[in-house]
Amino acid sequence: MISSLKFITVIALTGAALAARAAAQTQAYEEEPIRYSASEAHDPVAAVRQKIASGELKLPAAGRERLDVLLRALDVPASSQVMVFSKTSFQAPKISPQHPRAILFNDDTYVGYIPNSDFIELASTDPRLGTIFYTLDLSPDRPATNLIRQTDNCLQCHGESMTRDTPGLLVRSIFADSTGQMITSAGGFLSTHESPLKERWGGWYVTGSAGGEFHMGNTTFIEQDGKDPQPSARPTRRDLEDLSAVIDTSAYPSAHSDIVALLVLEHQVEAHNRFTRAAYGTLRALRDEKVLADALGEKIDAGHHSESTTSRIKASCEPLVQYLLMSGETKLSHPITGSSSFAKDLAARGPRDSKGRSLRDLDLQHRLFRYPCSFLVYSKSMTQLPAEAKRYVYHRLFEVLSGKDTSNAFAHVTSGDRAAVSQILRDTHAELRDAWAREPR
């Protein structure tokens, strides 16, 4: 353990490191212990990339057919499609209300597609590095194997302040004009499961029904000097069963931009970001502790950390714990009804406990999920967290779900919810069950 008597030396060493970092003007995630751009990625797209390079997976020449093969290889369902018509992508000139960008996703991978575009955009989660970005070239004069990892181009938006200076994802809701351009004077919103529905889906198409709940989807706006933007005449906020009356849907995998898929997308994007921040924060805390111990000639006992390191791990991981247990989720005041098979497809992915219950079961009457715990607790982002971070998260889940922690952050989790989620996890999550078996009774 690091002696508190040497705390002044610790401060001096840490201060020097921070000063050097600021002088270099390098994002912290490009330095040790992360080395984001220099480190080999181990995410689902990286695995598909290897199959393409080896010839095991062959992509057709045409853009739409190439997309379909890629979606199957990544196990991304067409029912997950949502459509954004705001110019909030590096391919902004190609996006408009008449020509939206489709986003399709599963638990760990996101695919962006615009018909007749130059690229398919991909983002996929690496348990250690966080979100990794790729483009697949669709130009007819380029080889079908041209799946390239992107860093600088994507990190200009996905590695700066909007993602809290870590490589991450974001869902934006903005006031878009009739061309899809953002009305910058009106600002916008970042959407998570904590966002009120009235602030969601600006610049997005929404199919299905919000039950009369106001939202910004299916609408373009007109800028007015000194006043809030006003909705233009078309499109309207009416419930849309599909988008066939609004755009040519034949060029897309689906005719839908399902409201349920949008809700799940917003939930899991922020969850992935919190996994990344938990991993980064933990790795940095452990690195700093080792550097300081080495500099001071002290030994770190296995399984024991300084109070400072423990506090930093807690600060990095507690927001993830709260998010996984749906803290701060906006309550639904009206029933939500999807327009595609997305809700059914999501629930079918399981797993289910001895009573047939799953964390993928949806509520859509009062909240998103029937049981207030994210299904991403099964993801590699969770199971491959640094050991100290995973230990903290599993312990905190036990404290909350066993009723030892009934603080305000978890007041929404009823005793019935705690019992149900605990049983589901014990039946379906072997690693977590084993960790809980070691908890003191």
Residue pairs with C-beta under 8 A, 6 or more apart in sequence:
1 298
1 300
1 301
1 304
1 306
2 10
2 289
2 292
2 293
2 296
2 298
2 300
2 306
2 308
3 296
3 298
6 296
9 295
9 296
10 292
10 296
13 291
13 292
13 295
14 288
14 292
21 28
21 31
27 36
27 155
27 159
27 165
28 34
28 165
28 284
29 36
29 130
29 159
29 165
29 166
29 167
29 280
30 36
30 37
30 38
32 287
33 283
33 284
33 286
33 287
34 128
34 129
34 280
34 283
34 284
36 129
36 130
36 151
36 159
36 167
37 151
39 128
39 129
40 46
41 126
41 129
41 132
41 149
42 126
42 127
42 128
43 108
43 109
43 124
43 125
43 126
43 129
43 132
44 74
44 108
44 109
44 124
44 125
45 74
45 109
45 122
45 124
45 132
45 134
45 147
46 124
46 126
46 132
46 149
48 57
48 70
48 73
48 74
48 147
49 134
49 147
49 149
51 57
51 73
52 58
52 59
52 144
52 145
52 147
53 145
57 69
57 73
58 69
58 144
59 66
59 69
59 70
59 136
59 144
59 145
60 66
60 69
60 144
61 140
61 144
63 115
63 116
63 117
63 120
63 138
64 115
64 251
66 120
66 136
66 138
66 144
67 111
67 113
67 120
67 253
68 253
70 111
70 120
70 136
71 77
71 78
71 104
71 111
71 253
74 106
74 109
74 111
75 106
76 104
76 105
76 106
76 109
76 111
77 104
77 106
77 342
77 345
78 104
78 253
78 254
79 254
79 256
79 258
79 261
79 340
79 341
79 342
79 345
80 104
80 105
80 106
80 258
80 261
80 265
80 342
80 345
81 102
81 103
81 104
81 252
81 253
81 254
81 256
81 257
81 258
81 261
81 340
82 102
82 103
82 104
82 204
82 205
82 257
82 258
82 261
82 262
82 265
83 100
83 101
83 102
83 103
83 204
83 205
83 243
83 247
83 252
83 257
84 95
84 100
84 101
84 103
84 203
84 204
84 205
85 95
85 96
85 97
85 99
85 100
85 101
85 176
85 180
85 203
85 204
85 205
86 95
86 172
86 174
86 176
86 180
86 181
86 182
86 202
86 203
86 204
87 93
87 95
87 96
87 176
87 179
87 180
87 181
87 182
88 95
88 172
88 174
88 182
88 203
89 95
89 101
89 112
89 121
90 153
90 154
90 157
91 101
91 114
91 117
91 118
91 119
91 121
94 101
94 114
94 116
94 117
95 101
95 114
95 180
96 179
96 180
97 176
97 178
97 179
97 180
97 220
97 235
97 246
97 247
98 247
99 114
99 115
99 247
100 114
100 205
100 247
100 257
101 112
101 113
101 114
102 112
102 113
102 114
102 252
102 253
102 254
103 110
103 111
103 112
103 113
103 265
104 110
104 111
104 113
104 253
105 111
105 261
105 265
105 268
107 268
107 349
107 375
107 376
107 378
107 379
108 124
108 125
108 272
108 379
108 380
108 381
109 122
109 123
109 124
109 125
110 122
110 123
110 124
110 169
111 120
111 121
111 122
112 120
112 121
112 122
112 123
113 120
113 121
113 252
113 253
115 251
115 252
116 251
117 138
118 137
118 138
118 139
119 135
119 136
119 137
119 138
120 135
120 136
120 138
121 133
121 134
121 135
122 133
122 134
122 135
122 136
122 147
123 131
123 132
123 133
123 134
123 154
123 158
123 169
124 131
124 132
124 134
125 131
125 132
125 272
125 275
125 379
125 380
125 381
126 132
127 275
127 279
127 380
127 381
127 383
127 384
127 385
128 279
128 283
128 384
129 167
130 166
130 167
130 168
130 272
130 273
130 275
130 276
130 279
130 280
131 158
131 167
131 168
131 169
131 272
131 273
131 276
132 149
132 167
133 149
133 150
133 151
133 153
133 154
133 155
133 158
133 167
134 147
134 148
134 149
134 150
135 147
135 148
135 150
136 146
136 147
136 148
137 143
137 146
137 147
137 148
155 167
157 170
158 167
158 168
158 169
158 170
159 165
159 166
159 167
159 168
162 170
162 190
163 169
163 170
163 273
164 273
164 277
166 273
166 276
166 277
166 280
167 276
168 272
168 273
168 276
169 269
169 272
169 273
170 190
170 269
170 273
171 190
171 191
171 192
171 265
171 266
171 269
172 188
172 189
172 190
172 191
172 203
173 188
173 189
173 190
173 191
173 195
173 199
173 200
173 201
173 202
173 203
173 204
173 216
174 182
174 183
174 186
174 187
174 188
174 189
174 202
174 203
175 182
175 183
175 186
175 187
175 188
175 202
175 203
175 216
175 221
175 223
175 229
176 182
176 183
176 202
176 203
176 220
176 221
177 183
177 220
177 221
177 222
177 223
177 232
178 220
178 222
178 232
180 203
180 220
182 188
182 203
183 221
183 223
183 229
185 223
186 221
186 223
186 228
186 229
188 202
189 195
189 199
189 200
189 202
191 199
191 200
191 201
191 266
192 266
192 267
192 269
192 270
193 263
193 266
193 267
193 270
193 326
193 328
193 329
193 330
193 368
194 270
194 328
194 329
194 330
195 266
195 330
196 330
197 210
197 213
197 214
197 215
197 330
197 332
198 213
198 214
198 215
198 216
199 216
200 215
200 216
200 217
200 262
200 266
201 215
201 216
201 217
201 218
201 262
202 216
202 217
202 219
202 221
203 216
204 216
204 217
204 257
204 262
205 217
205 218
205 235
205 240
205 243
205 246
205 247
205 257
206 215
206 217
206 218
206 240
206 257
206 259
206 262
207 240
207 241
207 242
207 243
207 255
207 256
207 257
207 258
207 259
207 339
207 340
208 239
208 240
208 241
208 256
208 258
208 259
208 260
208 336
208 337
208 338
208 339
208 340
209 239
209 259
209 335
209 336
209 337
210 239
210 259
210 334
210 336
211 332
211 334
211 335
211 336
211 337
212 334
213 332
213 333
213 334
214 237
215 237
217 237
218 235
218 236
218 237
218 238
218 240
218 246
219 231
219 232
219 235
219 236
219 237
220 231
220 232
220 234
220 235
221 229
221 230
221 231
221 232
222 229
222 230
222 231
222 232
223 229
224 230
231 237
235 246
240 246
240 339
241 339
242 249
242 255
242 256
242 339
243 249
243 255
243 256
243 257
244 255
249 255
254 340
256 339
256 340
256 342
258 338
258 339
258 340
258 342
258 343
259 336
259 337
259 338
259 339
260 336
260 338
260 342
260 343
260 346
260 362
260 364
261 338
261 340
261 342
263 336
263 368
264 342
264 346
264 368
267 368
267 374
268 374
268 376
270 323
271 320
271 323
271 324
271 374
271 376
272 376
272 381
274 319
274 320
274 323
275 320
275 376
275 379
275 381
275 382
275 385
276 381
277 316
277 319
277 320
278 316
278 317
278 319
278 320
278 385
278 389
278 393
279 381
279 385
279 386
279 389
280 316
281 312
281 313
281 315
281 316
281 317
281 389
282 312
282 313
282 316
282 317
282 385
282 386
282 388
282 389
283 386
284 312
285 305
285 308
285 309
285 312
285 313
285 316
286 305
286 309
286 386
286 388
288 309
289 300
289 305
289 306
289 308
289 309
290 300
293 299
293 300
305 313
305 388
313 388
313 389
313 392
314 392
316 389
317 389
317 392
317 393
317 396
318 396
320 393
321 392
321 393
321 396
321 397
321 400
322 328
322 409
322 410
323 374
324 373
324 374
324 376
324 377
324 393
324 397
325 372
325 373
325 374
325 397
325 400
325 410
325 413
326 367
326 368
326 369
326 372
326 373
326 374
326 412
326 413
327 409
327 410
327 412
329 367
329 368
329 372
329 412
331 366
331 367
332 364
332 365
332 366
332 367
332 368
335 364
335 365
336 364
336 365
337 364
338 364
343 362
343 364
346 360
346 362
347 358
347 360
347 361
347 362
349 360
350 358
350 360
350 428
351 358
351 378
351 428
352 358
352 428
353 423
353 424
353 426
353 427
353 428
354 423
354 427
355 423
357 370
357 371
357 420
357 423
357 424
358 375
358 424
358 428
359 369
359 371
359 373
359 374
359 375
359 377
359 378
359 421
359 424
359 428
360 369
360 375
361 369
361 370
361 371
362 368
362 369
362 370
363 369
363 370
369 375
371 417
371 420
371 421
371 424
372 412
372 413
372 417
372 421
373 397
373 421
373 424
373 425
376 382
377 397
377 425
377 429
377 432
378 428
378 429
382 390
382 393
383 390
383 431
385 393
391 435
394 432
394 435
394 436
395 435
395 439
396 405
397 425
397 432
398 404
398 435
398 436
398 439
399 405
400 410
400 413
400 418
401 413
401 418
401 421
401 422
401 425
402 418
402 422
402 439
403 415
403 418
413 421
425 432
425 433
426 432
426 433
426 436
